[in-house]
Amino acid sequence: FVVDQISHIFGVINCNGFTVSDQRGLQAVGVGLFPNLCLVNHDCWPNCTVILNNGNHEAVSSMFHTQMRIELRAMGKISPGEELTVSYVDFLSLSADRRLQLRQQYFFECNCEHCTKGLKDELMTAVKVEEDGAKPSDDLIKEVMQFSVKALEKIEKARTEGNYHEVVKLCRQCLEKQEPVFGETHIYLLRILSVLSEVLSYLQLFQEAAGYARRMVDGYLKLYY
């Protein structure tokens, strides 16, 4: 009986928990359960996102301090009566990857239009096309894809360990491989740009971070719209 109760608790946390990051937003430090947010359903193209607001205690006067809180933020206009939705997984992922993660962690099969038709998948795997129409070979694309997957694993490990200079080094190495091959909306390229701009900001290399952030935003805007 006790084992069943413990299994149930872990199941609730696994299906309903939201990742909580540190004050810098660079590292996951735990999982939080928020009853109101647990009521929000999944959508592969959601109209809201969940943000952990770490609050602000830097003001001289405590009356201007704000507390840590979880926030549900709209990502665009929401019509009256429209259901509020979030994505339980990274919705800027390939359809097959999203469906697999939803099946493994949340135990349902997503049959939405974005998943069944693979909407945006072509943009998320875009490659560079030269003026004469030439594209990278399939073998080269596969090689850089595999390199990117391994690089992202190393980057996550270095990030978890707080080794941010190593993160920057790995990101730059990955970009050298990606930039001649991947298009500006390729999801692996955008993920590297996202991590690099974030970590460079933390290291107070703001000008360099802003350049990578602009490229990332330009790519994401094309995916969003």
N, C-alpha and C positions, 0 to 999 in steps of 0.2 A: 504493500500500500504506500509506504514512504517513497519507494523507488518511483512509483507512478506519479506521485505528487511532484517530486523533483524533476522528473522528465517533463511534466506539464509546464512547470515554471520555466525551464530552459526553452521549451517550445514557444511559450509566450514571448520571452525575451528575443528569441531568434526571429520571430515573425513580426514583432511590433516595436522592437527597439530602434532608436535613432542614434547614430554615431555622434559622440561628443568629442570635440577637438580641444586642444590647448588654447591658451589666450592668443597665440600667434596664428592659430588656424592651420598650423603646419603638420600637426601630429594628432592622431586619434588617441584619446586617453581613456575612453570607456564607452558605455552604451547607456542611454537614458530611456525610461518609459514615461510617456506623456499621454495620459488617458484620452484627452480630447483629440490629439493628432492621430491616435490609433484608429479613429473612426473614419479617417480620410482614405478613400479608395485609390487604387493604382490606375494610372493611365500612361501608356507609352509616349504620349505627347501631352503632358500635363499642363494645367493652367496656373499651378502654384509650385512653390519650392519651399523646403524647410531650411531655415537658417538658425544657427546657434549664435545668439547675440551675447558675447561675453561680458557686456556691460562696460561701464567706464567709472573708474574710481580715482582718476588723475586730477580732477578739479580740486582746487584748494578747499572750497566749501562743500561739505557733505550733501547739501541740499541739491547739488547738481550731479550727484553720483547716480548711476543707473545699475540695476541688478542684472545678473546673468539670467537669460530667459531664452526659450525656444520660440521661434516666430514662423508663422505661415505667411508667406509673401506671394502676392499675385505676380505673374510673369507677363501679364498683358491685361487687356480689357476683359472683364467677365460679365456676361449678361445676367440680368435678374433671373433667378431660378436655376441658373446653370450650376451643376455640381462642381464643387471644389475637388480637385484631384492633384495627386503628386505621383512621381515615379518612384517605385520602391527600389529600383536599380538605376544605374547611370543610363538615362534615356538616350544620351549621345553615344550609343554603342550599336554595333551591328545587330540586326533583328535576331539572328540565331543565338548570339551571345546573351541578349536580353531574355529570350525565351528560356534558355538553359538555366540562367540564374534564377528566374522566377519559379521555374519548376523545382529546382533543387532547394531553394531557401523558403519559398512561400507556397509551394505545393499546388500551383494551378497552372494551367496551360493558357497562355495568352493568345487569343485569336483575333486581336484587333487588326484593323486595316494596315497599320504601320508594320506589324509583324508578318502578316500573311502575304502582303505585297512587297515587303522589303523596301518600303519607302525610305528615302534618304541613304540607303546602303551604297548606292552608286557614288554619291557625293562623298560619303565617309571613306571610300576606298579609292578616291580619285588619284590619278597619276599625272605627272607632267607631260604635256603635249607640246612638242616643238612647233615652230611656225610652219614647217613643211609637213606637219602631221605625224612625225615620228614619235613613237612612245618607247619607254623602257621595255626590255624583254621580260617575258613572264618569269624567267629564272632569276633575273635581277630583282624584280618586285618581290618574289618569294623570299629571296635572301635578305632583303632589307626588312621585310615583315618579321621574319624570324629574329633578326638582330634587334628589332624594336621591342619585341615581346621580352626577350632576355634582358635588354637594357632597362625596361620599365620595372622588372623584378629587382634588379640591382639598385635602381634609384629608390624604390620603395623601402628596401632594406636599409640603405644609407640614411634615408629620411627618418625612418623609425629610430635609428641609432643617434639621430641628431648631428650627423656628419654632413653638414650642408655644403661645405666646399667640395666634398666628393660628389654630392648631388649635382652641383653645377658642372663639374668636370664630365660626369657621365652624360648629362643632358647635351652638352656641347659636342661630345663625341657622336652621340646619336643623331643630332641635327646634321652633322657633316655627311652622314650616310643617307639621311632621309631627303634632304633638300634637293639633290639632283634627280630624285625619283618620284617622290610623293607630291600630289597637288596640294594647294593651300587649304583644302577642306578635309584632308585625310585625317582620320581620327587619331592615329598614333602621333602624327606630327603635332596636332593641336594639344594632345596630352603633354607632350614634352615641352611645348611652349608655355603651357599653363603652369607646370611645375617650376620651370626655369624662371619665369617672371615672378612667381610667388616667393621663391627662395632668394632671388637677387634683391627683392624688396626688403626681405627680412635682414639681409646682409648690408642693407642701406646703399646698394648700388642702383639707385633709383632711375638714372637715365638709361642704363642698359636694360633694366627691367621694363621700362615703359616701351622700349622698342619691341621687345618680344610680346608684351601684352597687347600692343596694337595689332600685331600680326595674328595673335590668337583671336582677338575680338572680331577682326575682319573675317576670319574663317568661320567662327561660330555664327556670325550673323547670316552668312550664306546658308548654313545648315538650318538655322531657326526659321528663316523666311524664304 
